[in-house]
Amino acid sequence: MLQDKEMVSDYLAGLNASLTGYATMITQANNSELRQTLINMRNQDESRQRVVYQYALQKGYYNPAALASQEVIQQLKAQLSSEQ
């Protein structure tokens, strides 16, 4: 039987995969009604993902990466700006 932590992790993984799929489908949708429906579905999944993420964080099931320093952030911004 799955434990709470495993169920939360599986659900998060599924939501993350669906968000990736929506991004692909939205960019390829030619029909504006279909595109809007996909955007709405993606937005709902993003909201769900945030709630489940907060739950996992609160329960100690998820440990986010350490915050980047301001120096690293500035370097990345400069690099991305120069590539455009």
C-alpha positions, 0 to 999 in steps of 0.5 A: 500500500502506498504511503502518503509521501509516495502518493504526493510524489506520484501526483506531483510528478503527474501534474508536472508531466501534464504541464509539459504536455500542455505547453506543447499542445498549446503552441501547436493548437491551430483552433483558438477554442481548443487553444483556450481550453488547453490554457484553462486546463493548464492553469487549473493544473498549475494551481493544483500543482502549487497546492500539492507542492505546498503540502509536500513542503509542509510535510517535509516530503520535498526539500527544494534546492538552496536559493541561488546567490545574487551573484549567480542570478546576475551572471545568469541574467547577463548570459541570457541577455547576451544570447538574445 
